[in-house]
Amino acid sequence: MTVSILIFLPVVAAVIVALLKNGVAKHAALFFSVAQLVIAGLFLSRFVPDATTQFGIDVPWIAKFGIYFSAGIDGISMIMVLLTTLLVPLIILTTYKHEYKNAGAFYALILFMQAGLLVVFTALDGFLFYVGWEAALIPIYFICALWGGENRIRITLKFFIYTFAGSLFMLVAIIYLYLQSPDKTFDIHNFYALKLTAQQQSWVFLAFFMAFAIKMPLFPFHTWQPDTYTEAPTGGTMMLSGIMLKMGIYGVIRWLIPIAPLGLAHWQPIAIILAVIGIVYASIIAFKQTDGKRLVAYSSIAHVGLIAAAIFTWNVQGLQGAMIQMLNHGINVVGMFFIWDIISRRLNTRDIGQLGGIAMVAPKFSIAFLIIVLGTVGLPLTNGFVGEFLLLDSVFQYSAYHYMNLALVIAAGLTIIFGAVYMLRMYKNVMQGELNELTTTFKDISGSEQLVLTIICILIIVIGVYPQPIMHISEAAVNNLLGTLNGKLVY
């Protein structure tokens, strides 16, 4: 059994679903996405949590140019495969209360996007990685442009230009590495072994960094994100925030730093400072938001900024914290956007100031909302706590070792303090207080809504109470990557 089944099943499923209509397309998409999750579970059951790459496929694709369809799964990839295959069926379930024009095309694009994402998370060939990167971008562009809000065309065009421009920088870097390769191959291990000078690595670092920083997004490359998240249909927003932004974080771990460690040594302080600025900047703007969906979008920038800062510290706490927090952030942000989708669909508004008292008429909804908020702010015994603790620890260790100002650690820690304040305030204003003419009609969750929120709440609590099995999956691969590269770093 190779990773190819994970990659090609969503493509076949997308073709089938595209030919179906409305309710049938919805159910077929859910069936195929659950089948994909089951297959990922089989891979996990056979996965040996060591530093090796497993379930690999390596066949000539365009052999004349040294391009191979080469993919496989190690501990780092496995976390991302689980994230993708877990969230896609949940995201499809969240759309069950919506009616989409040309539903077959909508769900086919989600499945095709899943295939592109899985290519990115398993590719061991630079050209294949780039193809997956672009293949994931095209479906989300059409999802946002065809089913988004009033300003969808302008906002989606901005998003496309940003991400496509960043991709071109990465493509230039990949081609340059290919030309430097004695064997003229795009193989990732060949790229790792290249003897590039510090100056060459510095330029390669910058080229990859542009693509990955835009995708995460990292300050100041974030300006496309709040508008796109707000205007996109909720399913598209969940795909973007829950999974797609992790492409940038994964790219830094798998491609950027291992290929250009001397580039990291040169640009590391700037990269960390930009990430920390993004934390503070996004948190302050989140305070002022009255649109619930937009508030969650800015909160996502702040949380991803902390993950990015920890990755660039390049220590075991930072990488392990990033791995589990990518999974946790995906679960929490999908839950949070779904909460606002339910509110918007029932009351036709996302204005926090118009809401209040919903807990009095929707107790099940209020409990689920509270658990997701607590997971998002990192309360102990919820999934957000262990990841954020490791991330902050990594930034603290870097600051102490490199004698950087304590302000860096304090600023990074603001993501937890600020996040708790604006998230709990949001919950209070929406759920507590007196009912008004608008909120008195709010109906409690049921059916697919209750199922999705129950699954998310269970994941938040179970991972928070016992995160070790997930951390064990990536532990050996992370330690191997650090051990291999730390000898090459010269600060």
N, C-alpha and C positions, 0 to 999 in steps of 0.2 A: 504494500500500500504506500503510495507516494503522495506528496503534497498536491500533485496535479489534479486529483479529484476535488480538493477544496477550491482550487482556482477555476476549474472548468464547469463544475456543477452550476454555480450561479449564472454563468453565461448561457448554458442550455436552458436553465429555468427562465431567464429573462426573455429569451426568444419565445418560449411557450406562453408565458404570461402576457407578452405583448399582443398575442393573438386573441386573448380572452377579453371579456367585457365585465365591467362593474363588479358586482359581488363575487362572481366566479374568479375574476382576476385577483381580488383581495384574498380569497381563501387559498387559491393556488400559491400565491406569493408567500403566505404564512406557512403553508405545507413545506415548500421548498426551503424556506429559511430555517424551519425547525429541523428538517432533514440535515441541513448543513451543520446545525448545532450538534446533532447526534453524531455526525461524522467527526466533528472536532473533539467530541467527548471520547470517541474511539481512539483518536490520535493521542489524546491525553492519557488514556488508560495504558497505552503502549509506550508512552514517552519515558525515557530514562533521564532523570534530571541531572545530567552531567554536562560537560562543556562541549560535547560533540554535536554536529549537525545531523539530524535524523530525518527519515522519510523523504530523502532527497531525490531529485530528478535532474539530470544533466545530459541534455541531448542537443545536437547541432541545430541551430535555428537559421542563422545566416553565416554559415561557417567561413565563407570567403572573407568576412570582416571580423572573424573571431567572436561572433555573437552566438551565445548558447542560451537555450531555455534551461537555466540553472536556478533551482530553488530548493529550499530545505527549511527545517525548523530546529532551532535550538531553544534554550530556556527563555531568551529574550523574545524571540519570535512567537513562542507558544503563548505568552501572556497577551500579545497583540491579536493572535488568532482567536483566543478565547473571548477577548473584548469584542471583536468584530462579529463573531458568530453568535454571541449572547445578545448583543444589543439590536441586531437587525430584526429578529423576530419580535422583540419587544416594541421596536419602533413601528413595525407593521401593525402590531396590535393596537397601538395608540391611534392609528388612523381609522379604526373600524367605525367610529361615529361620524366620519366625514364622508361626503360624497364628492368624488373627483370626476371632472369631465375627462373622458378618455382614461379611465382608471387603469386599463391594461398597460398603457405607456408609462404611467406614473410608477407603478410597482415594478415594471420591467427595468426602469432606470435605477431604482433602488437596488435591485439584484445585480445589475451590471456594475454599479458602483461598488458593491460588496466584492465583486471579483477583482476590480482594480485595487481596492484596498488590500486584499489578501496577497496580490502580486507584490505590492510594496513591502508588506511585512515579511515576506518569505524569499524575495529575490536575492540571488547570490551573483548576479551578473548586472553590471552597471547599466547596460542598455535596457535590459528587462525591467530594472528598477524604474528607469525613466518612463518607459512605456506604461507601467502600472500607475505611476504618478499622474501622467496625463489622462489615462483611462478613467481614473477616479474623479478627475476634474470635470470632464465633459458631461456626465450624467447630472451632477449637482448643478451645473450651469443651467441645463434645460429644466430641471425640477424647479429651480428658483424663478427662471424666466417665464415659465408657462403657468405655474400654480402659485406664484407669490402675490404680494400685496400690490397696492396702487402704483408705487414707485419702483416696481420690480425690474423694469428694463434698465433704467439708469443705474440702480444699485448693483444689479447683477453684472452689468458691463464693467463697472468699477472693480468688482470682485474678480472677474475673469482677467482683466488687464493686469491687476496686481499679481495674481498667482501665476499667470502665464509668463509674465516678465521675469519673475523669480525663477521659474522653471528653466528659462533660457540660460540664466547664469549657471545653473546646475549642469545643464547639457554641455555648455562650454567646458566646464571643469571635467566632466566625464570624458569628453573627447580628448582633452589635453592629457589626462591620465592614460588613456588608451595609446596615445602617440608616444608617451614616455615608456610604455611597457615593452620590454624586449621581445615578448612573445606575441605582441599585438592582440591582446585579449582584454575583455571587459570584466574578467573574473575578479571578484571582490578581494580574494586572498592575494592575488597578483598586485592589486592596488595597494594593499597593506604593506607588501614587501618592497615597494618602490623606494629607491634611495634618492629622494628629492631633497634639495637644499632647503634651508630655513625660509629663504625668500620665496621659493616655489610653493612650499607648503602654506605660507602666509596668504598667497593669492588664491590657492585652491580653497583654503579655509573660508575666505571672504565670499567666493563664488557659491559654495555650498550654503554658507550661512545666510545669504540673501534669500535663497529658495526656502530654507527651513524656517527662518525668522518670520517671513510673510505668512507661511502656512500656520504657525503656532497660534496666534500671531504674537510677536514680540515688539515692544515699543522700540522705535516709532513707526513700525510697519503694520500697525494694528487697525488703521483707520477704516479699512473695508469691513471689519468684523461686526461692529454693533448694528450698522445699517442692514447688512446682509442677514444677520440672525433675526432681525426684527421683521424684515420684509419677506423672508422665505416662508413657505408653508411649514407648519410645525414639524412634519416628518423630515423635511430637508434641513431644518435647523438642528434637529437631533442628530442627523447623519454628520453634519458639519462639526458640531460641538462635541458629540459623544465619541466619534471615531476619527473623522478626517483631520482634525487639528493634531491628533497623535502622530500623523505621518511626519510632521516636522520634528517632533520630539524624538521619535524613533530614528529618523534620518540622522540627527546629531549623534546619537549613541552608536548606530551601526556604521554610518558612512563618514560623517564629518570628522570627528575626533580621531578614530582609528587610522584614517588615511592621512590626516594632517596634524599629528600631535604637536609638531613644532609651531604650527599655526596657532593651536590652542595656547601654547606657552606665550605667544606674542599678544594675542587678542583676548585672552581670558579675562583680565580685569574689566575691560570695556564691555564684554558680553555679559558679565555678571551684573555690572552697574546698570546696563540697559534693562535687564530683567527686573532688577529691584525698583528702578524708576517706574516700570510698567505696573508693578504691584501697587505702589502708592498712588500713582496717577489714576489707574482704573478704579481703585477703591474709593478715592475722593469723588470721582464722577458718579460712581454707583450710588453714593449718598443722595445725590440730587435728582435721581431718576424717579419719575412718577409712573412710567410704563413698566409693568412688572417684567415683561419679556426682555426689555432693554436693560433693566437692572441685572437680570441673570446673565446677560451677555457681557456686561462689564465685570461682573464678578468672576466670570470664566477667564477673562484676561488676567485678572489678579492671581487666580489660582495657578494658571499655566505659567505666569511669570515666576512663581516660586519654584515650580518644577524645573524651568529652564535654568534659573540661578543655581540650583542644586546640581544639575547635570554638568554645568561648566566648572563646578568645583572639582569634578572628576575624582571622587572617592567612593568607597563602597556604600556608605550611607546615602549619598546623593543618588547613585544609580539604582540601588534597591528601593529607595523611597520613590524615585521616579517611576519605576516599573509598577509598583502596587498602586501609586497614586493615579497613574494613567487609567488603570482599571476602575478605581474608585471614582475619579472625576467623571468618567464616562457614564457610570451608573447614576451618580447624583445629578448630573446636569440633564440627562434624559428625563429623570424624574421631575426635576424642577420645571423644565419646559413643558412637560405634560400637565403639571399642575396648572400652569398658566393657560395652556390650551383648553383645559376643562372650564376654567373661569371665563375665558373669552367666548367660548362656544355657548355657555349658558347665559351669560349676562351681556354679551356683545361689547365688552369693554375690558381693557387691561389697566385702566387708570386706578392706581392704588387709592387715591383720594375719594373715589366714588364707592369704595367697598367698605365692609365692616360687618361683624356679627355673624359671619358664615358658619362658624363653629356651632352656633345654636341650632342650626337647621341641617347641618351635615357633619355629624360626629365622626363617621368613618373617614370622610375626606380630611377633616381637621387633624386626625391622628396621623394619617399618612403624610400630610403636608409637614407636620411637625417633625416626624422622623427624618424626612428628606432634608429639612432645614438643619437639623442637628448633625446629620452626616456631612452636610456641606460645610458647616462651620468647624468641624473636627472635634466634636464632643468625645471624650474618652468612652470607649466601648462602642463607638460607631466607626464605620470604615474610613472616614476622613482623618481620624486621629493618628493612626500609626504612620501613614504616609507623610503627613505634614510634620510629625515629630522627627522622622528621619531626614526630611528635606531641610528643616531648620537646623538640625544637628550638623548636617554637611556644610551649610553656609557658615555656621559658627566655627567649625574646625578649620575651614579655609581662611576665615578672617583672622583667627588666632595664629595659624601657621605662617601666614603671609603678612602679619602685623598690620592688617588693614583696620580702619577705624571701626569701632564698635557700632557706629551708626549704621553700618551696612547690615549687621545682624538685626538690629532693632527695626530698621526699615523693612527687612524681609519678614519679620515677625508681625508686622502690621496687617498682613493678609489675613491672619487669624483674628486679630482684635477688631479691625474694621469690618471684616466679613461677619463676625458675630453681631456687631451693632446693626449694620444695615439689613441683614437677613432677619434677625429677630424683630426688628422694628417693622419690617415688611409684613411678617407673619402677624404681629399684633394688630396692625392697621387693617389687614385683610380679614382676619378670622375673629378677632376679639371686638369688644365694644357692642354698640347697639345695632340691630338690624335697621335697614332703611327700605324704602319702597323698591329699590332695585334688588337687594340681596335677599329679601324675604321670599323671593320665588326660587331661590337656589335649591336644586335637588341633589341629594347625596349620590355618591358614586355607586355604580352597579355594573354587572356584566364584565365586558372587556376592560373597562376603566378600573374596576376593583381588582381584577386579576393582575394587570400590569403593576399597579401601585403596591399590591401585596408582594409580588415577586421582588420589586425594587426594595421595599422595606426589609424583607427577609435578608436580602443580600447585604444591605447596609449594616444590619445587626450581626449577622453571622461572620462577615469579614472583619468587623470591628472587634468581635470577641475572640476570634481565632484566625488571625491572618497568616499564620506560619505556613500552611500548605501552599498558598500562592507565592509567598516569598521563596519557598524552597524550590519552586519551579525554575526561577531565574538565577538563583544564588550561584551555582557553579559557572554558568555562562558569564555572569557579571564579574566574578572573581578572575576568571580566565582572561577576559578582555582587559581588565585592569592590570593584571600581572604581565600580560604580553606587552602592553603599551607604556607602562610607567617608566620602564628603563629608557624609553626614547624621549621622554619629556625632559627638557632642560629649561628651567625658569631663570 
